[in-house]
Amino acid sequence: MPETRSPEAWALAERLRSELGRLQTRDGWPVPCSIGVVTFNRPPGSVQEPISAGDELMYEAKHNGKDRIERARRTGSFVPHPGA
């Protein structure tokens, strides 16, 4: 979401997670949603940078309990953690 500030991006992600949490599968199971939200203070150097950063945060959300949002603010180019 280009030109979206951090608070608005985080609020939208929470709304999405909340709305998905109201859904159920045909078997009655809830639909959990783990989301990674990253915002950059400066434009990233490539399209892959925000994708990689968001992906890493999504896996953090899964690792930290699922059905949650992990968020981060970056100032420049993203460098993934080793092994990510």
N, CA, C and O atoms as a MOPAC input file, in Angstrom:
PM7 MOZYME 1SCF
protein

 N      0.84400 1    -1.16800 1     0.00000 1
 C      0.00000 1     0.00000 1     0.00000 1
 C      0.89200 1     1.23400 1     0.00000 1
 O      1.14800 1     1.82100 1     1.05100 1
 N      1.35100 1     1.61500 1    -1.15100 1
 C      2.23800 1     2.78500 1    -1.21800 1
 C      1.58900 1     4.00800 1    -0.56600 1
 O      0.37700 1     4.20900 1    -0.64000 1
 N      2.41500 1     4.79600 1     0.05900 1
 C      2.00800 1     6.04800 1     0.68600 1
 C      1.04500 1     5.85900 1     1.85800 1
 O      0.29900 1     6.77700 1     2.19600 1
 N      1.05500 1     4.69200 1     2.47500 1
 C      0.24500 1     4.44700 1     3.66300 1
 C      1.15600 1     4.53700 1     4.87600 1
 O      2.19700 1     3.88300 1     4.92600 1
 N      0.77300 1     5.33400 1     5.83900 1
 C      1.58500 1     5.49400 1     7.04200 1
 C      1.42900 1     4.27600 1     7.94800 1
 O      0.45900 1     3.52500 1     7.84700 1
 N      2.41000 1     4.09800 1     8.83800 1
 C      2.42700 1     2.93300 1     9.72300 1
 C      1.13400 1     2.73300 1    10.50600 1
 O      0.58500 1     1.63100 1    10.46600 1
 N      0.62200 1     3.72600 1    11.20900 1
 C     -0.58700 1     3.48400 1    12.00700 1
 C     -1.77800 1     3.00600 1    11.16200 1
 O     -2.54100 1     2.14000 1    11.59000 1
 N     -1.92500 1     3.57400 1     9.97100 1
 C     -3.02800 1     3.17400 1     9.11100 1
 C     -2.83100 1     1.76000 1     8.56800 1
 O     -3.78900 1     0.99300 1     8.47800 1
 N     -1.60000 1     1.41200 1     8.20900 1
 C     -1.31200 1     0.06100 1     7.72200 1
 C     -1.56200 1    -0.96000 1     8.83000 1
 O     -2.13900 1    -2.02000 1     8.58300 1
 N     -1.13400 1    -0.64600 1    10.03400 1
 C     -1.31800 1    -1.55900 1    11.16100 1
 C     -2.80500 1    -1.71200 1    11.48800 1
 O     -3.26200 1    -2.81600 1    11.78700 1
 N     -3.55400 1    -0.62100 1    11.43400 1
 C     -4.99500 1    -0.68700 1    11.71800 1
 C     -5.70600 1    -1.53500 1    10.65900 1
 O     -6.59100 1    -2.32300 1    10.99200 1
 N     -5.33200 1    -1.38300 1     9.40600 1
 C     -5.95000 1    -2.17400 1     8.35500 1
 C     -5.63300 1    -3.66100 1     8.52700 1
 O     -6.50400 1    -4.50700 1     8.32900 1
 N     -4.40400 1    -3.97800 1     8.89000 1
 C     -4.02400 1    -5.37100 1     9.11500 1
 C     -4.82500 1    -5.95100 1    10.28100 1
 O     -5.26000 1    -7.10000 1    10.21000 1
 N     -5.02300 1    -5.19800 1    11.32600 1
 C     -5.80400 1    -5.67800 1    12.47700 1
 C     -7.26200 1    -5.89900 1    12.08300 1
 O     -7.88600 1    -6.87500 1    12.49900 1
 N     -7.78900 1    -4.99700 1    11.29000 1
 C     -9.17900 1    -5.16600 1    10.83000 1
 C     -9.30800 1    -6.42700 1     9.97700 1
 O    -10.26900 1    -7.18300 1    10.12700 1
 N     -8.34900 1    -6.65600 1     9.08400 1
 C     -8.35200 1    -7.85200 1     8.25100 1
 C     -8.27100 1    -9.11100 1     9.11500 1
 O     -9.03700 1   -10.05300 1     8.91200 1
 N     -7.35100 1    -9.13000 1    10.07200 1
 C     -7.20600 1   -10.28400 1    10.96200 1
 C     -8.48500 1   -10.52700 1    11.75000 1
 O     -8.91300 1   -11.67100 1    11.90200 1
 N     -9.08900 1    -9.47400 1    12.24400 1
 C    -10.31500 1    -9.57800 1    13.01600 1
 C    -11.46900 1   -10.12100 1    12.16900 1
 O    -12.20000 1   -11.01200 1    12.60400 1
 N    -11.62700 1    -9.58800 1    10.97400 1
 C    -12.70700 1   -10.04600 1    10.09400 1
 C    -12.51100 1   -11.50600 1     9.68800 1
 O    -13.47400 1   -12.27100 1     9.65300 1
 N    -11.28600 1   -11.89400 1     9.38300 1
 C    -11.02700 1   -13.29300 1     9.03800 1
 C    -11.27900 1   -14.20200 1    10.23800 1
 O    -11.68200 1   -15.35400 1    10.07500 1
 N    -11.04300 1   -13.68700 1    11.43100 1
 C    -11.27600 1   -14.45400 1    12.64800 1
 C    -12.73700 1   -14.77800 1    12.89000 1
 O    -13.05600 1   -15.68400 1    13.66100 1
 N    -13.61300 1   -14.05500 1    12.24600 1
 C    -15.04800 1   -14.33100 1    12.36900 1
 C    -15.49700 1   -15.48900 1    11.48100 1
 O    -16.57500 1   -16.04900 1    11.67600 1
 N    -14.66800 1   -15.83900 1    10.51300 1
 C    -15.01000 1   -16.91000 1     9.57800 1
 C    -14.74300 1   -18.27000 1    10.18700 1
 O    -13.96300 1   -18.40800 1    11.12900 1
 N    -15.40100 1   -19.26300 1     9.63400 1
 C    -15.16900 1   -20.64600 1    10.03600 1
 C    -15.14200 1   -21.51700 1     8.78600 1
 O    -15.77000 1   -21.20600 1     7.77400 1
 N    -14.39600 1   -22.61900 1     8.88300 1
 C    -14.38900 1   -23.58000 1     7.79800 1
 C    -15.71800 1   -24.34100 1     7.82000 1
 O    -16.51500 1   -24.16000 1     8.74100 1
 N    -15.96200 1   -25.17500 1     6.83600 1
 C    -17.18800 1   -25.98100 1     6.79300 1
 C    -17.30000 1   -26.89500 1     8.00300 1
 O    -18.40000 1   -27.25800 1     8.42100 1
 N    -16.15000 1   -27.26400 1     8.56300 1
 C    -16.13300 1   -28.14000 1     9.73600 1
 C    -16.27900 1   -27.37100 1    11.04600 1
 O    -16.26800 1   -27.97000 1    12.12100 1
 N    -16.41600 1   -26.05600 1    10.96400 1
 C    -16.58800 1   -25.25300 1    12.16400 1
 C    -15.30500 1   -24.74800 1    12.79400 1
 O    -15.33400 1   -24.13100 1    13.85800 1
 N    -14.18900 1   -25.00400 1    12.14900 1
 C    -12.90100 1   -24.53100 1    12.67600 1
 C    -12.71800 1   -23.04400 1    12.36800 1
 O    -13.14900 1   -22.57200 1    11.31500 1
 N    -12.08600 1   -22.31000 1    13.27400 1
 C    -11.81400 1   -20.89100 1    12.99800 1
 C    -10.76300 1   -20.74600 1    11.89500 1
 O    -10.02400 1   -21.68200 1    11.59200 1
 N    -10.71700 1   -19.57100 1    11.31400 1
 C     -9.74200 1   -19.27200 1    10.27100 1
 C     -8.71900 1   -18.29900 1    10.86100 1
 O     -8.92400 1   -17.08600 1    10.81800 1
 N     -7.61000 1   -18.82800 1    11.41600 1
 C     -6.60200 1   -17.92500 1    11.98800 1
 C     -5.82700 1   -17.22300 1    10.87800 1
 O     -5.75600 1   -17.70700 1     9.74800 1
 N     -5.26000 1   -16.09900 1    11.21500 1
 C     -4.55300 1   -15.30400 1    10.21600 1
 C     -3.30600 1   -14.68900 1    10.85000 1
 O     -3.40900 1   -13.87700 1    11.77000 1
 N     -2.14500 1   -15.07100 1    10.36300 1
 C     -0.87600 1   -14.48400 1    10.81000 1
 C     -0.42000 1   -13.49700 1     9.74500 1
 O     -0.31400 1   -13.84100 1     8.56700 1
 N     -0.15100 1   -12.27300 1    10.16900 1
 C      0.16900 1   -11.19700 1     9.22200 1
 C      1.46800 1   -10.52200 1     9.62500 1
 O      1.73100 1   -10.31400 1    10.80900 1
 N      2.27700 1   -10.18100 1     8.63000 1
 C      3.47000 1    -9.38000 1     8.83300 1
 C      3.30000 1    -8.05500 1     8.11400 1
 O      3.03900 1    -8.03000 1     6.91100 1
 N      3.44700 1    -6.95600 1     8.83700 1
 C      3.29500 1    -5.62000 1     8.25500 1
 C      4.59800 1    -4.85600 1     8.44100 1
 O      5.09100 1    -4.71700 1     9.56000 1
 N      5.14600 1    -4.36800 1     7.35100 1
 C      6.36700 1    -3.56600 1     7.42500 1
 C      6.12600 1    -2.25200 1     6.69400 1
 O      5.54000 1    -2.22000 1     5.61100 1
 N      6.58500 1    -1.18100 1     7.30200 1
 C      6.54700 1     0.11600 1     6.63500 1
 C      7.97900 1     0.63600 1     6.53200 1
 O      8.81900 1     0.35100 1     7.38500 1
 N      8.23500 1     1.39100 1     5.49300 1
 C      9.55500 1     1.94400 1     5.23200 1
 C      9.49400 1     3.46100 1     5.31200 1
 O      8.57100 1     4.07800 1     4.78100 1
 N     10.47000 1     4.05900 1     5.96900 1
 C     10.56200 1     5.52000 1     6.02300 1
 C     11.04000 1     6.09800 1     4.69600 1
 O     10.72100 1     7.23400 1     4.34500 1
 N     11.81400 1     5.29200 1     3.96700 1
 C     12.27600 1     5.66100 1     2.62100 1
 C     11.89100 1     4.52200 1     1.69600 1
 O     11.77300 1     3.38200 1     2.14500 1
 N     11.69400 1     4.80400 1     0.41700 1
 C     11.34500 1     3.72000 1    -0.50600 1
 C     12.41700 1     2.63300 1    -0.49700 1
 O     13.60800 1     2.94000 1    -0.52400 1
 N     12.00200 1     1.36800 1    -0.46000 1
 C     12.98000 1     0.27500 1    -0.51700 1
 C     13.63900 1     0.23600 1    -1.89000 1
 O     13.12500 1     0.79200 1    -2.86100 1
 N     14.78700 1    -0.43000 1    -1.95000 1
 C     15.56100 1    -0.49000 1    -3.18600 1
 C     14.96700 1    -1.37500 1    -4.26000 1
 O     15.31500 1    -1.24300 1    -5.43400 1
 N     14.06300 1    -2.28700 1    -3.87300 1
 C     13.44200 1    -3.18300 1    -4.84800 1
 C     12.07800 1    -3.61800 1    -4.33600 1
 O     11.75100 1    -3.41800 1    -3.16600 1
 N     11.29900 1    -4.20300 1    -5.20300 1
 C      9.99900 1    -4.73600 1    -4.81700 1
 C     10.17000 1    -5.91500 1    -3.86000 1
 O      9.33200 1    -6.14400 1    -2.98700 1
 N     11.25100 1    -6.65200 1    -4.03200 1
 C     11.47700 1    -7.83400 1    -3.20800 1
 C     11.71000 1    -7.48000 1    -1.73600 1
 O     11.40000 1    -8.28600 1    -0.85800 1
 N     12.24400 1    -6.30400 1    -1.45400 1
 C     12.53800 1    -5.92500 1    -0.07200 1
 C     11.30700 1    -5.91100 1     0.83700 1
 O     11.34100 1    -6.54700 1     1.89100 1
 N     10.22700 1    -5.22000 1     0.48300 1
 C      9.06400 1    -5.26400 1     1.38300 1
 C      8.41000 1    -6.64500 1     1.42200 1
 O      7.85600 1    -7.03400 1     2.45000 1
 N      8.46800 1    -7.38100 1     0.32700 1
 C      7.91200 1    -8.73200 1     0.32300 1
 C      8.68200 1    -9.61500 1     1.30200 1
 O      8.07800 1   -10.33300 1     2.09800 1
 N     10.00400 1    -9.56300 1     1.24500 1
 C     10.83300 1   -10.36900 1     2.14700 1
 C     10.63900 1    -9.96000 1     3.60200 1
 O     10.54700 1   -10.81700 1     4.48100 1
 N     10.57500 1    -8.66000 1     3.85900 1
 C     10.39900 1    -8.17200 1     5.22700 1
 C      9.03700 1    -8.59300 1     5.78000 1
 O      8.94700 1    -9.06000 1     6.91600 1
 N      7.98700 1    -8.43300 1     4.99200 1
 C      6.65200 1    -8.83700 1     5.42500 1
 C      6.55600 1   -10.33700 1     5.63600 1
 O      5.90600 1   -10.79900 1     6.57400 1
 N      7.20300 1   -11.09500 1     4.76300 1
 C      7.20600 1   -12.55000 1     4.88100 1
 C      7.89300 1   -12.98600 1     6.17300 1
 O      7.39200 1   -13.85800 1     6.88300 1
 N      9.03000 1   -12.38400 1     6.47400 1
 C      9.73800 1   -12.72300 1     7.71100 1
 C      8.88100 1   -12.40300 1     8.93200 1
 O      8.84200 1   -13.18400 1     9.88200 1
 N      8.20100 1   -11.26900 1     8.91300 1
 C      7.33800 1   -10.89800 1    10.03400 1
 C      6.14400 1   -11.84000 1    10.16400 1
 O      5.71200 1   -12.14500 1    11.27500 1
 N      5.61000 1   -12.30100 1     9.03400 1
 C      4.50400 1   -13.24700 1     9.07900 1
 C      4.93700 1   -14.55000 1     9.74300 1
 O      4.18900 1   -15.12100 1    10.53700 1
 N      6.14500 1   -15.02300 1     9.42000 1
 C      6.64800 1   -16.23800 1    10.06400 1
 C      6.91700 1   -16.00700 1    11.55100 1
 O      6.75000 1   -16.92400 1    12.35500 1
 N      7.32900 1   -14.80100 1    11.92500 1
 C      7.46900 1   -14.46700 1    13.35200 1
 C      6.11400 1   -14.56600 1    14.04900 1
 O      6.01400 1   -15.08900 1    15.15900 1
 N      5.06800 1   -14.05700 1    13.38400 1
 C      3.71900 1   -14.11700 1    13.95900 1
 C      3.30000 1   -15.56600 1    14.17200 1
 O      2.72900 1   -15.90300 1    15.21000 1
 N      3.57900 1   -16.41600 1    13.20200 1
 C      3.24800 1   -17.83500 1    13.34400 1
 C      4.03300 1   -18.44700 1    14.50500 1
 O      3.48300 1   -19.19900 1    15.31000 1
 N      5.30200 1   -18.12300 1    14.58000 1
 C      6.16700 1   -18.66700 1    15.62900 1
 C      5.74500 1   -18.18200 1    17.02400 1
 O      5.87400 1   -18.91200 1    18.00700 1
 N      5.24800 1   -16.96000 1    17.09800 1
 C      4.88300 1   -16.35800 1    18.38800 1
 C      3.44600 1   -16.64700 1    18.81600 1
 O      2.94800 1   -16.02500 1    19.75400 1
 N      2.78000 1   -17.57000 1    18.15000 1
 C      1.45700 1   -17.96300 1    18.61500 1
 C      0.36000 1   -17.98600 1    17.57600 1
 O     -0.77200 1   -18.34100 1    17.90500 1
 N      0.63400 1   -17.63200 1    16.36400 1
 C     -0.35600 1   -17.62200 1    15.27800 1
 C     -1.50500 1   -16.66200 1    15.57100 1
 O     -1.65900 1   -16.17200 1    16.69000 1
 N     -2.30200 1   -16.40700 1    14.54500 1
 C     -3.45700 1   -15.51400 1    14.63000 1
 C     -3.09400 1   -14.19100 1    15.29700 1
 O     -3.75900 1   -13.73500 1    16.22700 1
 N     -2.02400 1   -13.59600 1    14.79600 1
 C     -1.53700 1   -12.33400 1    15.34700 1
 C     -0.83500 1   -11.55300 1    14.25400 1
 O     -0.65300 1   -12.04000 1    13.13900 1
 N     -0.44500 1   -10.34200 1    14.58800 1
 C      0.25800 1    -9.46200 1    13.65400 1
 C      1.60600 1    -9.10600 1    14.24400 1
 O      1.70700 1    -8.72100 1    15.40800 1
 N      2.62600 1    -9.23800 1    13.44000 1
 C      3.95000 1    -8.71700 1    13.78800 1
 C      4.19300 1    -7.53600 1    12.86800 1
 O      3.90600 1    -7.60000 1    11.67300 1
 N      4.71300 1    -6.48000 1    13.41500 1
 C      4.91000 1    -5.27400 1    12.61100 1
 C      6.27800 1    -4.68200 1    12.87200 1
 O      6.86900 1    -4.86800 1    13.93500 1
 N      6.76900 1    -3.95700 1    11.86400 1
 C      8.07100 1    -3.31300 1    11.98500 1
 C      8.10600 1    -2.08500 1    11.08200 1
 O      7.40400 1    -1.99700 1    10.07500 1
 N      8.93400 1    -1.16200 1    11.47800 1
 C      9.18000 1     0.04300 1    10.68600 1
 C     10.64200 1    -0.00300 1    10.28500 1
 O     11.50700 1    -0.16700 1    11.14500 1
 N     10.93600 1     0.13600 1     9.01900 1
 C     12.30500 1     0.10800 1     8.50100 1
 C     12.68200 1     1.49100 1     7.97900 1
 O     11.84200 1     2.22900 1     7.46500 1
 N     13.95100 1     1.82100 1     8.12100 1
 C     14.41800 1     3.12100 1     7.64600 1
 C     15.04500 1     3.06600 1     6.26400 1
 O     15.12300 1     4.08800 1     5.58300 1
 N     15.48600 1     1.91200 1     5.84700 1
 C     16.12600 1     1.79800 1     4.53800 1
 C     15.99100 1     0.41400 1     4.00300 1
 O     14.96200 1    -0.23300 1     4.19800 1
 N     16.99600 1    -0.05200 1     3.33900 1
 C     16.95600 1    -1.37700 1     2.75000 1
 C     16.86000 1    -2.45000 1     3.81700 1
 O     17.47300 1    -2.34300 1     4.87900 1
 N     16.10100 1    -3.46500 1     3.53400 1
 C     15.86700 1    -4.58500 1     4.44400 1
 C     16.89000 1    -5.67600 1     4.18800 1
 O     17.14800 1    -6.04300 1     3.04100 1
 N     17.46800 1    -6.19000 1     5.25600 1
 C     18.38500 1    -7.32100 1     5.15300 1
 C     17.79500 1    -8.42800 1     6.01800 1
 O     17.70200 1    -8.27300 1     7.23600 1
 N     17.39000 1    -9.55900 1     5.40100 1
 C     16.76800 1   -10.63300 1     6.20300 1
 C     17.72400 1   -11.22600 1     7.19500 1
 O     18.94100 1   -11.17800 1     7.01400 1
 N     17.16200 1   -11.79400 1     8.26200 1
 C     17.97500 1   -12.48600 1     9.26000 1
 C     18.58100 1   -13.72700 1     8.63400 1
 O     17.97600 1   -14.31700 1     7.73900 1
 N     19.75900 1   -14.13900 1     9.07900 1
 C     20.35400 1   -15.37100 1     8.55000 1
 C     19.40600 1   -16.55000 1     8.74900 1
 O     18.80300 1   -16.70400 1     9.81100 1
 N     19.28400 1   -17.36300 1     7.73000 1
 C     18.41600 1   -18.52200 1     7.78600 1
 C     16.95700 1   -18.23500 1     7.47900 1
 O     16.13400 1   -19.15000 1     7.51500 1
 N     16.61500 1   -16.98600 1     7.17600 1
 C     15.21700 1   -16.65700 1     6.88000 1
 C     14.87600 1   -16.98900 1     5.45000 1
 O     13.74100 1   -16.78000 1     5.02200 1

